[in-house]
Amino acid sequence: MTIITLEDIQRHDEASKKTLYCPKKNEASFKLSKMGSRKRGEQLERVIAEKIEHHTGYEANALRGNQAWDITVNLDDKPVRIEVKSALHTPNWATSYSMQNIKPKNFDYIFMVLITPEDVIVKWASVKDIKKACKGRKRHANGFQIMVNENNIPDYLYDLEDFPYNPKDFA
């Protein structure tokens, strides 16, 4: 008779595999790291919409459905489209985070969420700056990939508190 032990199960349990994320470092990062990418994305879309409303006073709606963007922010003169991308730490890239499937034609602004073992870092950029960052890069079937290093964040990525509306962003 063959017996399967708890040790056998734990060796193959994705949830028990070693990770840099733990509640002692940062509970939010840990909880996000345990979610699947779809659930994590939906959760962060709602959180970012709430943060935008709080910091700007503009109504922000996290969308469900077939829209090509995640959040609509109703500015005084027109709505803008917001995309939210997030990435977890991967051992292959040390302090860099891979933002994937970026399609600049589908948004006006993008929020990038770096889920580090110690923090959850939120940055944003205009589509104009993202197009510059993607220039000369190979576009994959599902969009561009941008690597963001948590120790050397590009100048075109701003803090949430600085989120503005500027018509020059669309030039």
N, C-alpha and C positions, 0 to 999 in steps of 0.2 A: 504494500500500500504506500502511495506517495502522499506526503503531507506538505502543505504549503504553509510556511510560517509567516509571522508578521515581518520578520527581516526580509523575506523574499518579496513581500508586497512593497515594503518601503524602498527597496533597491530600485524599483521600477515606478515609483510614485512621483510624478512630476512635481507635486506640491512639496515633497520633502527633499528635493534635490538642493544642493548647496547653492546659496545665493548671497550676493553682497547686501541685499535688502533685509532689514530687520526692524522691528518696532522700536528698539532702543535708539537707533540712529534717527529714524523719522517715520512716524506712524502713517502719515499720508502716503509717502513713497512706498512703504511696505504694502499698504492696502492696494494701491494702484498696480504694483508689481504682480500681485496675485490675481488680478483680473485678466480676462481674455482681451485681446486688442479691440474688439468691437464694443464690449461693455465699457472698457476704459475710455475709448473715444467718445461714446455717448455721454458718459459721466462728465468728462472734461468739457465737452461742448456746453452742457448745462451750467457748469461752474464758471466757465469763461463768460457766457452770456450774463450771468448774475454779476460777475465782477465788473464787466463793462458798464452795466446799468448803474452799479454802485459808484463807480469812479467818474462816469461821464454824465449821468442823468438821462441818457438816451435809452429809449426802449430797445431791448435786445431779445430776440426770440431764437432759441435753439430749435432747429427745424427737424421734422421727421418726414420721411418720404423720399421722393426721387430727385430732389434738388441737387445741383452739383456743388453746393456749398453748405456749410453747417449752421451758420447763424446769420440772421438779417438784423442789422442795426438801423433803426429809423432815425436818421439825422433830420435836422430842421428842413433841409431842402430836398433830400432824397435818401432812399434806403441804400445801404452798402452791404456787400456780400463778404462774409468772414469765413475763412477756412481754418480749422483747428487741426494741427498735427502734433503727435506726441511720440516720444521714443524712450525706451528703457536702456539702461546700461547693458552693454554686451562685452564680454571679456576680450573679444577681438579688437575693440576700438578704444580701450582704456578710458579716456575722458571725452571721447567724441560720441555724438548721438546722431543716428541716421534718420533724417526726415524723408519719408518716401512718398511716392505717388503725388507729387506736387504738380498741379496743372494751373499755371498762372491765368489762363483764360477764364477760369471758373470763379475767381474771387477778386475783391478789391484790396483786402488785407488778409494777412495770414498770422495766426497765433501759433507759436511753436512752444511746446511744453517739454522740457527736459526733466525726466524723472530720474534724478540721481539718487544714490543710496542715502544721501544726507539731506536733500532738498527737492522741492518741486519748483523749478525755475520757469517762469512765463515770460516770453518775449514776443514782440510782434514786428511786422514789416509791411510796407506797402507793396502792391503788385509791381510797381515800377522798380523797386529795389530787388525784388525777387527775380524779375526778368533779367536784370543786370547780373545777378548771382548765377543764373542758369545759362547765361550766354556762353556759347562755346562748349557746353556740356552735352553729353549724349542723352537724348530723351528716351527713356525706356517705354515699353508698351503702356504702362499705367501712369507715366509722368516722370518728372525729374526727381533726383535724389540730391539732398543737400546735407552735408555733414556739418554739425555744429559742435565745437569743442567748448566744454563748460569753462575752461580756463582761459579761453581766447575767443570770446563771443564777438562776432563781427559788428562793426559800427552801425550797420544798417538795421540791427535788431534792437528795439527799444523796450523799455519797461512798460508794463500795463498802465501805470499811473500817467504815462506820457501819451496815451492813445489820443491822437487828435483826428480831426477831419481837416484835410488840406487839399483843395482842388489840384494843386501842383502834383500831388501823389499820382494823379491819373494822366499826367502829360506824357 
